[in-house]
C-alpha cells in the first residue's frame, strides 16, 4: 500500500464518525499534517539512488557522499527530503553521519539497524535471557565455522585480543571493549557475512546495556581464560571443541552478567533511599 492510499484509509477511518464542524477542524489539521510529513516518494528516491551508486561501484565503503546542497540539487529534491532519506539509511546502518565532517557509506562491520533493533526490543520487551538464547544458537555455530574457515589473519587478531583480555582484567570497561572485538573477529572468521551482521547487531545492543553494569563484574580472569580456550580450539581447527567451549562460555557469562545486574540494581535502590539528617 503506497503513502497516498495509506493516507486516504487513515482519513476515512478518522473522519466518518465526526459531526460536520468537527470534520472541518480535523480536515484542516490533516491538511497541515500532510504538508509537514516528508514526501515518501522523494525520500525513497534518495534511498534508491544511493543504493544504485553502491551497486554499480560508484560509492564504496567509507566514501563520502557529495555535500547536501549539491546532492539535493542533482536529485531535484529538497534538502529536507534528502536528510530524511539519509536518516533512513543511517538507521539501517548503511550510512554514517559525522556532524561537521559529512556523510559516509558505513565502513564498519555490517549490522542490521541497531537503532531499529533497540526500538523493537523496547516495544516487544526483549529480555536478557532472550538475547543469550539467540547468542547460544548463533555464536556456538559461528565458533564452529570459525574453526573450519578461519584464516591466519583471524588467528593473529584473536590472539591479540586474548592478550588484551589478560592485560585488562583489572579494568572492566577496557575488558568489555576487547570482549566485543574478540566476538566480532570470531564472527568474521566464520566466513558468513550475514551471520556476522546478525551477531554485530546483537553484540552492539548488548554492549550498550553491559557497559552500565560491567564495573560490578567479579572474576574477569576466568572469562579471559575461557576466551583463550576458544581461541586455541579455533586455531587448532577443531569445530566440535570450539562450539562446546563457546556454549560453556555463554552459559557462564549469562550467570555472571545476571549477578552484575542484580548488584547494579541494589546500588541504585540504595542511592535512591533518603539519607537521615543528623
Backbone bond lengths (Angstrom), bond angles and torsions (degrees), N, CA, C in turn:
res aa  C-N    CA-C-N  psi(-1)  N-CA   C-N-CA  omega(-1)  CA-C   N-CA-C  phi
1 X - - - 1.480 - - 1.520 108.79 -
2 X 1.397 118.33 123.46 1.455 119.26 -178.42 1.520 111.16 -79.35
3 X 1.360 114.60 177.04 1.461 119.56 -173.01 1.523 112.01 -62.81
4 X 1.359 116.00 -44.35 1.469 118.47 -176.54 1.518 111.44 -63.68
5 X 1.348 116.62 -39.09 1.466 119.62 178.48 1.514 110.52 -66.51
6 X 1.334 115.81 -43.31 1.473 118.52 178.17 1.527 110.25 -59.03
7 X 1.343 116.54 -40.04 1.464 120.04 -179.00 1.521 110.66 -65.14
8 X 1.330 117.34 -40.62 1.462 120.60 179.89 1.519 111.23 -64.22
9 X 1.323 117.01 -43.33 1.465 120.43 178.00 1.514 110.26 -60.82
10 X 1.351 115.07 -44.44 1.459 119.59 178.88 1.523 110.31 -60.35
11 X 1.363 115.85 -42.29 1.463 120.09 -177.46 1.521 110.79 -62.89
12 X 1.333 116.62 -47.55 1.467 120.55 -177.49 1.516 110.58 -62.99
13 X 1.292 117.11 -47.16 1.465 121.06 -177.83 1.515 111.75 -61.22
14 X 1.332 116.19 -34.41 1.457 119.57 -175.84 1.517 112.03 -81.69
15 X 1.325 117.09 -36.96 1.465 120.37 -167.24 1.519 113.66 -88.65
16 X 1.297 120.11 -33.75 1.466 122.03 -172.32 1.523 114.64 -51.35
17 X 1.343 120.95 -43.06 1.455 118.87 -175.88 1.532 113.82 -75.98
18 X 1.331 120.02 -2.63 1.453 121.62 -171.00 1.525 112.03 -90.62
19 X 1.357 114.98 152.95 1.457 120.99 172.30 1.529 108.82 -74.89
20 X 1.334 117.62 167.65 1.453 121.53 -172.06 1.535 111.50 -59.76
21 X 1.335 116.82 -44.23 1.473 119.31 -178.24 1.523 110.13 -63.93
22 X 1.344 115.58 -43.27 1.460 119.45 177.97 1.524 110.18 -63.65
23 X 1.331 115.37 -36.96 1.463 119.88 179.83 1.523 110.49 -59.37
24 X 1.356 116.56 -44.53 1.457 120.03 -179.21 1.516 111.34 -62.85
25 X 1.339 116.14 -40.12 1.465 120.07 -179.82 1.527 110.92 -65.64
26 X 1.336 115.34 -46.85 1.465 119.48 -179.44 1.517 110.74 -66.47
27 X 1.337 117.18 -38.22 1.456 121.26 179.98 1.524 110.96 -60.83
28 X 1.340 115.65 -42.42 1.467 119.88 178.58 1.525 110.74 -65.22
29 X 1.346 115.80 -41.48 1.459 120.18 179.10 1.529 110.95 -62.71
30 X 1.339 115.72 -43.05 1.458 120.00 -178.78 1.517 111.65 -66.07
31 X 1.334 116.58 -34.50 1.462 120.10 177.74 1.515 110.30 -63.27
32 X 1.366 116.37 -43.25 1.468 120.27 178.15 1.518 110.32 -64.30
33 X 1.344 117.40 -42.92 1.463 121.22 -179.57 1.526 110.80 -61.75
34 X 1.335 114.54 -42.15 1.458 118.88 -177.92 1.528 110.85 -63.78
35 X 1.351 116.74 -34.82 1.455 120.77 178.36 1.528 111.37 -70.31
36 X 1.344 116.01 -31.25 1.459 120.18 -176.03 1.524 112.61 -83.42
37 X 1.354 117.55 -25.54 1.456 120.15 -178.58 1.528 109.72 -73.30
38 X 1.344 118.54 127.82 1.455 120.66 -179.75 1.523 111.18 -56.40
39 X 1.352 115.93 146.18 1.450 121.85 -179.24 1.523 108.59 -67.33
40 X 1.337 116.07 112.82 1.457 120.52 -176.48 1.511 111.58 -62.43
41 X 1.320 117.15 -38.31 1.468 120.62 -179.49 1.526 109.91 -61.37
42 X 1.319 117.47 -44.59 1.463 120.42 -178.68 1.525 111.43 -69.41
43 X 1.329 115.94 -36.04 1.462 119.47 176.87 1.515 110.65 -60.78
44 X 1.338 116.87 -46.39 1.456 120.72 179.53 1.525 111.46 -69.08
45 X 1.330 116.62 -24.53 1.463 120.10 174.10 1.526 109.51 -63.05
46 X 1.329 116.58 -41.40 1.470 121.24 176.64 1.524 110.24 -62.24
47 X 1.331 115.61 -49.02 1.471 121.13 -178.33 1.522 110.61 -58.81
48 X 1.326 116.44 -47.71 1.466 120.51 -177.50 1.527 111.88 -67.95
49 X 1.337 116.35 -35.49 1.467 119.71 179.13 1.530 110.65 -65.42
50 X 1.326 116.55 -46.61 1.470 119.74 179.63 1.519 110.06 -65.50
51 X 1.324 116.24 -38.24 1.470 119.11 177.12 1.529 110.86 -59.34
52 X 1.332 116.85 -42.91 1.464 120.01 -179.41 1.529 110.93 -65.71
53 X 1.330 117.34 -36.42 1.466 121.08 177.68 1.525 111.26 -65.02
54 X 1.332 116.08 -36.61 1.467 120.07 177.69 1.524 110.10 -71.44
55 X 1.341 116.48 -42.96 1.461 120.65 -177.74 1.528 112.48 -64.80
56 X 1.350 117.44 -36.45 1.472 118.74 -178.81 1.521 112.91 -89.63
57 X 1.337 116.29 2.76 1.458 119.71 174.07 1.510 114.89 88.10
58 X 1.346 118.04 0.48 1.458 120.21 178.44 1.529 110.73 -64.38
59 X 1.331 115.66 -40.54 1.466 121.14 175.13 1.521 109.25 -106.90
60 X 1.324 116.11 130.38 1.455 122.51 178.67 1.526 109.16 -114.81
61 X 1.331 115.72 170.54 1.464 120.26 176.69 1.520 110.17 -54.92
62 X 1.330 115.84 130.23 1.463 120.73 177.16 1.511 114.98 86.28
63 X 1.346 118.44 -6.81 1.464 120.94 -179.41 1.528 111.41 -70.33
64 X 1.310 114.88 147.34 1.466 121.03 177.13 1.518 108.95 -93.56
65 X 1.337 116.73 134.37 1.461 119.65 178.02 1.530 108.75 -81.01
66 X 1.344 118.34 162.86 1.472 120.55 -178.60 1.537 111.31 -59.66
67 X 1.340 116.64 159.80 1.472 120.43 176.51 1.526 111.40 -55.57
68 X 1.332 115.37 150.62 1.469 121.13 -173.04 1.521 113.39 -53.94
69 X 1.339 117.11 -48.61 1.474 120.07 -176.16 1.536 110.64 -62.22
70 X 1.337 115.49 -45.27 1.463 120.90 -179.18 1.526 111.47 -65.56
71 X 1.328 116.58 -42.43 1.463 121.40 -177.94 1.530 110.16 -66.88
72 X 1.328 117.03 -43.30 1.470 120.65 179.79 1.522 110.69 -63.24
73 X 1.345 116.29 -39.77 1.464 119.77 179.70 1.531 110.99 -65.26
74 X 1.333 116.27 -40.36 1.472 119.54 -178.51 1.529 111.40 -66.92
75 X 1.344 116.96 -30.02 1.465 121.04 179.42 1.530 112.62 -90.43
76 X 1.363 115.33 -6.18 1.471 121.37 -179.32 1.535 111.58 59.15
77 X 1.318 115.42 44.74 1.461 121.40 177.05 1.521 108.75 -133.51
78 X 1.333 116.09 169.61 1.462 119.95 178.30 1.522 110.13 -76.40
79 X 1.315 115.86 159.22 1.464 120.32 177.22 1.526 110.39 -66.20
80 X 1.345 116.49 -30.10 1.473 120.04 178.13 1.525 110.36 -64.21
81 X 1.346 116.40 -43.71 1.473 119.54 178.56 1.523 110.38 -65.18
82 X 1.338 116.20 -38.25 1.460 119.63 178.60 1.529 110.34 -62.76
83 X 1.342 116.09 -45.51 1.471 119.75 -179.40 1.527 110.89 -61.82
84 X 1.342 116.42 -38.63 1.465 119.91 178.75 1.528 110.57 -63.53
85 X 1.327 116.47 -43.90 1.454 120.38 178.28 1.518 112.58 -63.22
86 X 1.332 116.37 -41.92 1.468 121.29 177.63 1.529 110.10 -64.40
87 X 1.340 115.97 -40.25 1.467 119.90 178.52 1.517 111.50 -62.97
88 X 1.326 115.84 -37.93 1.473 121.09 177.35 1.521 110.09 -61.80
89 X 1.327 116.36 -45.93 1.464 121.10 -179.64 1.529 111.64 -68.71
90 X 1.336 116.33 -33.69 1.468 119.55 177.66 1.523 110.60 -66.50
91 X 1.343 116.07 -39.75 1.471 120.01 178.28 1.524 111.30 -64.69
92 X 1.336 116.70 -28.66 1.455 120.91 178.18 1.531 112.03 -80.96
93 X 1.344 116.42 -9.41 1.456 119.57 -178.88 1.514 113.44 86.91
94 X 1.357 117.19 10.21 1.462 120.74 -179.05 1.524 111.28 -85.35
95 X 1.335 117.25 -36.10 1.455 122.39 -178.88 1.528 110.28 -117.36
96 X 1.327 115.30 153.41 1.459 122.21 174.46 1.523 108.02 -123.98
97 X 1.328 116.65 122.88 1.459 121.65 178.90 1.522 108.29 -97.45
98 X 1.324 116.31 118.02 1.460 121.36 177.31 1.515 107.60 -110.02
99 X 1.319 115.94 104.30 1.466 121.35 -172.79 1.526 110.88 -59.87
100 X 1.337 114.51 130.50 1.452 120.21 -179.26 1.513 113.09 85.00
101 X 1.326 117.49 -6.73 1.464 121.37 -177.93 1.524 110.74 -118.16
102 X 1.340 116.41 -50.48 1.451 120.71 -179.70 1.509 112.21 148.11
103 X 1.324 116.21 -172.41 1.460 122.53 179.41 1.526 108.60 -115.53
104 X 1.324 115.19 133.53 1.460 121.04 -172.79 1.528 110.52 -127.85
105 X 1.331 115.09 153.90 1.459 119.74 169.54 1.528 106.66 -70.38
106 X 1.326 116.89 127.88 1.468 121.24 -176.32 1.525 110.19 -57.29
107 X 1.341 115.76 129.83 1.461 119.28 -179.21 1.526 112.52 -115.29
108 X 1.324 116.76 5.36 1.466 119.48 177.78 1.516 110.34 -83.97
109 X 1.324 116.96 -172.76 1.467 120.16 177.25 1.528 110.66 -58.90
110 X 1.327 115.60 140.47 1.469 119.77 179.83 1.518 110.51 -64.68
111 X 1.333 115.17 141.38 1.464 119.68 174.33 1.519 108.40 -147.23
112 X 1.323 116.48 156.39 1.455 121.37 -176.54 1.522 110.52 -97.50
113 X 1.341 116.18 77.71 1.455 121.23 172.92 1.517 115.41 53.43
114 X 1.328 117.11 77.02 1.466 120.60 -178.67 1.532 111.25 -58.23
115 X 1.354 116.34 -40.07 1.470 119.21 -179.00 1.524 110.54 -61.86
116 X 1.340 116.60 -43.79 1.464 120.20 178.72 1.523 110.64 -63.98
117 X 1.325 116.21 -40.75 1.464 120.91 -179.71 1.532 110.69 -62.46
118 X 1.336 116.15 -43.23 1.468 120.46 -179.95 1.523 110.83 -64.58
119 X 1.343 116.29 -41.44 1.460 120.44 179.00 1.517 110.91 -64.35
120 X 1.328 117.06 -42.40 1.463 120.62 177.83 1.532 110.50 -63.57
121 X 1.326 115.37 -34.88 1.464 119.44 177.89 1.512 112.12 -61.95
122 X 1.331 116.14 -41.80 1.468 120.88 177.85 1.522 110.10 -67.20
123 X 1.330 115.66 -44.10 1.465 121.35 -176.20 1.523 112.01 -64.52
124 X 1.337 116.35 -41.80 1.462 120.69 -174.13 1.530 113.38 -104.37
125 X 1.316 116.62 4.17 1.457 120.05 174.22 1.516 114.68 68.69
126 X 1.356 116.50 46.15 1.462 118.76 176.27 1.530 109.50 -60.00
127 X 1.316 116.84 132.96 1.464 122.26 178.57 1.528 109.97 -106.53
128 X 1.339 115.22 162.29 1.460 119.06 -178.21 1.528 111.19 -61.03
129 X 1.336 117.11 -34.70 1.461 118.79 -179.40 1.524 111.95 -70.15
130 X 1.350 115.63 -28.23 1.462 118.62 173.78 1.531 109.72 -62.19
131 X 1.325 114.71 -44.28 1.463 120.33 -178.03 1.523 110.93 -64.22
132 X 1.334 116.28 -42.20 1.460 119.31 -179.66 1.526 111.15 -67.96
133 X 1.312 116.38 -33.98 1.460 119.47 177.73 1.529 110.61 -64.18
134 X 1.331 115.39 -42.31 1.460 120.15 176.94 1.525 110.24 -64.07
135 X 1.330 116.33 -44.11 1.466 119.61 179.35 1.526 111.34 -61.96
136 X 1.322 115.88 -39.94 1.465 119.79 -178.66 1.532 110.57 -61.74
137 X 1.336 115.34 -41.46 1.468 119.42 -179.83 1.530 110.93 -70.33
138 X 1.341 115.91 -49.02 1.459 120.24 -174.93 1.524 113.12 -75.11
139 X 1.332 115.22 -51.90 1.456 118.55 -167.37 1.520 113.31 -74.42
140 X 1.315 117.60 -28.38 1.458 118.44 176.62 1.529 109.95 -65.20
141 X 1.331 116.70 -38.49 1.460 120.55 177.99 1.532 111.09 -74.95
142 X 1.315 117.34 -32.21 1.461 119.86 174.68 1.526 110.69 -62.85
143 X 1.334 116.30 -39.40 1.467 120.06 178.65 1.526 110.39 -62.58
144 X 1.334 116.09 -41.04 1.465 119.72 178.32 1.528 111.00 -64.35
145 X 1.324 116.58 -42.46 1.463 120.50 178.55 1.524 110.92 -65.57
146 X 1.336 116.45 -38.94 1.468 120.34 178.62 1.527 110.74 -62.35
147 X 1.340 116.43 -37.03 1.465 120.35 177.64 1.526 110.89 -66.60
148 X 1.325 116.82 -34.42 1.465 120.76 -179.43 1.522 111.94 -79.26
149 X 1.352 116.98 -37.48 1.460 120.53 -168.20 1.527 115.05 -113.99
150 X 1.335 116.72 -12.45 1.459 120.07 -174.98 1.522 112.48 -57.68
151 X 1.351 115.43 140.52 1.462 121.65 179.59 1.529 109.90 -101.40
152 X 1.312 114.70 172.37 1.462 120.35 -177.82 1.533 111.58 -57.94
153 X 1.331 116.51 -37.16 1.472 119.50 -179.55 1.530 110.99 -64.02
154 X 1.346 116.98 -35.45 1.462 120.59 176.87 1.530 110.11 -68.56
155 X 1.329 116.65 -41.88 1.466 120.20 179.81 1.526 110.32 -61.67
156 X 1.329 116.26 -41.70 1.472 120.79 179.65 1.522 110.64 -63.54
157 X 1.332 116.02 -45.14 1.470 120.26 -179.25 1.530 111.20 -65.18
158 X 1.333 117.38 -40.85 1.467 120.93 177.85 1.521 110.86 -64.01
159 X 1.345 116.70 -41.09 1.464 120.85 179.25 1.533 110.95 -61.59
160 X 1.328 116.30 -38.48 1.469 120.51 178.36 1.530 110.86 -64.24
161 X 1.315 116.08 -41.12 1.468 119.03 179.86 1.529 111.19 -68.77
162 X 1.337 117.74 -35.67 1.464 120.58 176.44 1.526 109.87 -61.06
163 X 1.331 116.52 -43.77 1.471 120.35 177.93 1.531 110.56 -60.91
164 X 1.336 115.86 -40.14 1.477 120.19 179.50 1.524 111.13 -67.63
165 X 1.332 117.72 -32.24 1.466 120.33 175.95 1.523 110.64 -56.49
166 X 1.316 115.46 -52.45 1.467 119.83 -176.75 1.529 111.64 -67.83
167 X 1.323 116.49 -27.86 1.465 119.76 179.36 1.526 112.03 -76.34
168 X 1.338 116.84 -17.26 1.473 119.40 -175.03 1.525 113.11 -119.45
169 X 1.319 118.38 22.15 1.471 120.15 -178.71 1.527 112.47 -63.21
170 X 1.338 117.12 -20.52 1.467 120.46 178.38 1.522 112.09 -99.00
171 X 1.322 116.06 7.90 1.464 120.72 -179.64 1.535 107.73 -132.45
172 X 1.335 117.83 85.61 1.474 121.31 -173.72 1.524 115.03 -55.22
173 X 1.336 116.60 -39.17 1.467 118.65 -178.41 1.525 110.62 -65.66
174 X 1.321 117.00 -41.14 1.462 121.10 177.87 1.532 110.45 -68.25
175 X 1.316 116.00 -39.86 1.465 121.67 178.29 1.522 110.37 -58.14
176 X 1.341 116.56 -42.14 1.462 121.25 -178.14 1.529 111.28 -62.68
177 X 1.325 116.59 -39.05 1.465 120.04 178.63 1.526 110.56 -60.31
178 X 1.341 116.71 -43.92 1.463 120.18 -179.85 1.531 111.32 -71.12
179 X 1.312 115.72 -28.20 1.471 119.99 174.98 1.526 110.07 -62.21
180 X 1.334 115.83 -47.65 1.472 120.88 178.63 1.525 110.27 -61.46
181 X 1.329 116.73 -44.09 1.465 120.83 -178.61 1.527 111.73 -64.17
182 X 1.337 117.20 -41.23 1.468 121.05 179.38 1.531 110.38 -59.18
183 X 1.334 116.04 -48.69 1.467 119.60 -177.20 1.538 111.46 -70.07
184 X 1.335 116.97 -29.80 1.472 120.18 175.69 1.532 110.07 -66.17
185 X 1.326 116.76 -46.09 1.472 120.61 179.63 1.527 110.10 -62.91
186 X 1.327 116.40 -41.84 1.462 120.83 178.86 1.531 110.10 -59.65
187 X 1.330 116.99 -43.76 1.470 120.76 179.31 1.523 110.97 -62.02
188 X 1.324 116.12 -42.45 1.460 120.06 179.41 1.527 111.13 -65.54
189 X 1.345 116.55 -34.96 1.466 121.21 179.86 1.522 112.10 -66.98
190 X 1.340 116.93 -17.19 1.470 120.20 179.59 1.520 112.07 -66.29
191 X 1.349 116.15 -22.16 1.456 120.06 -179.67 1.509 114.54 79.18
192 X 1.347 117.00 5.70 1.464 120.89 179.44 1.530 108.73 -116.66
193 X 1.340 118.32 101.23 1.469 120.46 -174.77 1.524 114.28 -65.18
194 X 1.335 117.96 -25.32 1.468 119.77 178.83 1.524 110.07 -71.64
195 X 1.324 117.13 -46.54 1.463 120.42 176.56 1.523 110.58 -62.27
196 X 1.335 116.24 -39.37 1.467 120.34 179.06 1.531 110.90 -63.12
197 X 1.343 116.42 -39.14 1.467 120.20 178.88 1.526 111.04 -67.47
198 X 1.325 117.24 -40.29 1.467 120.56 176.21 1.528 110.67 -59.38
199 X 1.345 115.67 -45.81 1.458 119.43 -179.37 1.515 111.47 -66.54
200 X 1.336 117.26 -35.60 1.467 120.42 179.24 1.526 110.32 -62.54
201 X 1.321 116.29 -41.81 1.462 120.86 179.40 1.524 110.59 -63.13
202 X 1.316 116.47 -45.91 1.465 121.20 -179.42 1.521 111.06 -67.51
203 X 1.337 116.47 -44.13 1.464 120.65 -179.37 1.525 111.61 -62.68
204 X 1.345 116.45 -40.52 1.470 120.09 178.74 1.523 111.25 -61.82
205 X 1.331 116.25 -42.46 1.470 120.33 178.94 1.522 110.75 -65.62
206 X 1.332 116.65 -40.75 1.466 120.36 178.88 1.522 111.61 -65.87
207 X 1.331 116.84 -38.58 1.463 120.25 179.66 1.524 110.94 -60.42
208 X 1.335 116.29 -43.18 1.464 120.39 -179.59 1.530 111.63 -58.12
209 X 1.326 116.41 -35.68 1.465 120.51 178.81 1.533 111.23 -81.06
210 X 1.330 116.49 -44.19 1.459 121.26 -172.67 1.521 112.71 -65.92
211 X 1.318 117.70 -34.39 1.460 119.25 -176.80 1.529 112.26 -64.15
212 X 1.340 116.50 -16.02 1.467 120.52 178.45 1.522 112.24 -82.37
213 X 1.336 117.10 -16.65 1.468 119.86 -175.88 1.522 113.46 -123.07
214 X 1.334 117.87 -10.51 1.464 120.67 -170.58 1.529 113.33 -61.39
215 X 1.333 117.33 -26.25 1.470 120.13 179.70 1.528 111.83 -62.61
216 X 1.330 116.83 -16.69 1.469 120.76 -179.82 1.534 111.90 -98.43
217 X 1.322 116.71 12.06 1.465 120.03 177.25 1.527 109.38 -67.77
218 X 1.322 116.49 153.24 1.465 120.66 -172.75 1.525 114.22 -109.45
219 X 1.331 118.80 -52.14 1.460 120.25 -173.85 1.522 110.53 -125.05
220 X 1.325 115.60 80.69 1.461 119.92 -179.15 1.528 111.67 -74.84
221 X 1.310 117.09 -22.40 1.462 119.59 179.32 1.540 110.55 -63.90
222 X 1.321 115.55 -38.60 1.470 119.57 177.95 1.528 110.32 -62.90
223 X 1.336 116.19 -40.62 1.460 120.65 178.03 1.526 110.41 -65.10
224 X 1.329 116.81 -41.54 1.465 120.86 178.49 1.529 110.29 -59.66
225 X 1.327 116.07 -41.59 1.458 120.79 -179.27 1.534 110.97 -65.05
226 X 1.335 117.18 -38.81 1.462 120.33 178.14 1.529 110.95 -64.61
227 X 1.321 116.52 -40.13 1.459 119.62 177.83 1.534 110.71 -64.56
228 X 1.323 116.82 -36.38 1.459 119.71 178.66 1.536 110.41 -64.76
229 X 1.324 116.60 -40.12 1.466 120.11 178.63 1.531 111.24 -64.45
230 X 1.337 115.59 -41.20 1.466 119.51 178.36 1.530 109.74 -62.77
231 X 1.316 116.18 -44.55 1.473 120.84 178.71 1.525 110.88 -58.62
232 X 1.308 116.74 -44.54 1.475 120.32 -177.95 1.532 111.11 -64.30
233 X 1.328 116.23 -37.86 1.468 119.22 178.07 1.525 110.88 -66.44
234 X 1.320 116.67 -39.08 1.466 120.71 178.08 1.523 110.21 -66.70
235 X 1.321 116.10 -44.80 1.472 119.72 179.56 1.533 111.17 -62.86
236 X 1.329 115.94 -33.17 1.470 120.42 179.81 1.529 112.45 -81.45
237 X 1.347 116.61 0.64 1.474 122.12 -179.18 1.536 111.20 56.63
238 X 1.340 113.88 46.31 1.469 120.58 -179.99 1.532 108.61 -113.76
239 X 1.340 118.59 87.50 1.471 120.83 -174.73 1.524 114.18 -63.68
240 X 1.338 117.40 -34.90 1.470 120.37 -179.60 1.525 110.15 -64.78
241 X 1.314 116.31 -46.87 1.469 120.60 179.97 1.527 111.04 -66.97
242 X 1.328 116.85 -40.63 1.471 120.56 179.99 1.522 110.68 -61.84
243 X 1.330 117.24 -42.67 1.467 120.98 179.42 1.525 110.86 -65.94
244 X 1.325 116.65 -43.82 1.468 120.88 -179.63 1.524 111.12 -62.09
245 X 1.335 116.66 -43.92 1.464 120.70 -179.06 1.530 111.47 -67.78
246 X 1.315 116.65 -37.19 1.466 118.87 178.77 1.521 110.37 -65.91
247 X 1.315 117.86 -41.62 1.465 120.45 176.94 1.525 110.57 -60.83
248 X 1.324 116.43 -43.52 1.466 120.73 178.67 1.529 110.88 -62.81
249 X 1.322 116.00 -43.68 1.474 120.91 179.16 1.523 111.44 -60.60
250 X 1.324 117.05 -44.62 1.458 120.38 -176.77 1.530 111.99 -67.90
251 X 1.311 117.52 -35.75 1.467 120.12 176.85 1.530 110.25 -66.85
252 X 1.327 116.58 -41.46 1.468 120.14 176.94 1.529 110.61 -64.45
253 X 1.332 116.11 -41.00 1.462 120.82 -179.33 1.523 111.47 -64.70
254 X 1.329 116.47 -38.90 1.464 119.71 178.61 1.525 110.65 -61.04
255 X 1.322 117.32 -43.57 1.472 121.25 178.70 1.520 110.96 -64.84
256 X 1.335 116.38 -46.83 1.465 121.09 -177.58 1.525 111.54 -63.66
257 X 1.321 116.82 -42.74 1.464 119.66 -178.04 1.526 111.83 -72.87
258 X 1.323 116.82 -28.11 1.460 120.02 172.57 1.521 110.96 -62.43
259 X 1.337 116.28 -40.32 1.461 121.28 177.17 1.525 110.65 -65.44
260 X 1.330 116.66 -38.51 1.469 120.99 177.98 1.532 110.63 -60.51
261 X 1.320 116.37 -46.53 1.471 120.47 -177.91 1.513 111.33 -65.03
262 X 1.331 116.62 -39.33 1.473 119.15 178.89 1.519 110.47 -65.91
263 X 1.323 116.93 -40.33 1.465 120.76 178.83 1.528 110.29 -64.71
264 X 1.342 116.15 -40.90 1.467 120.07 178.87 1.517 110.86 -64.94
265 X 1.335 116.96 -39.67 1.460 121.63 179.76 1.524 111.17 -64.07
266 X 1.328 116.71 -41.13 1.467 120.66 178.53 1.521 111.35 -63.52
267 X 1.340 115.96 -39.54 1.465 120.44 179.58 1.516 110.71 -64.61
268 X 1.331 116.44 -43.00 1.465 120.77 179.96 1.523 110.59 -62.54
269 X 1.340 116.20 -43.49 1.469 119.97 179.69 1.526 111.08 -65.06
270 X 1.334 116.78 -39.78 1.455 120.63 -179.70 1.535 110.24 -65.59
271 X 1.319 116.63 -40.02 1.466 120.92 -179.96 1.529 111.47 -68.83
272 X 1.342 115.53 -26.24 1.465 119.86 -176.74 1.537 111.95 -80.99
273 X 1.342 117.79 -17.17 1.461 120.79 -179.32 1.526 110.48 -69.42
274 X 1.338 117.91 137.09 1.461 119.66 178.72 1.513 111.10 -66.82
275 X 1.313 115.29 138.42 1.465 120.72 -179.35 1.538 109.08 -83.68
276 X 1.337 116.35 139.85 1.462 120.81 176.71 1.523 109.65 -70.68
277 X 1.305 115.39 131.48 1.454 120.12 178.38 1.527 109.21 -87.20
278 X 1.313 115.59 122.51 1.477 120.33 -178.65 1.528 109.58 -80.23
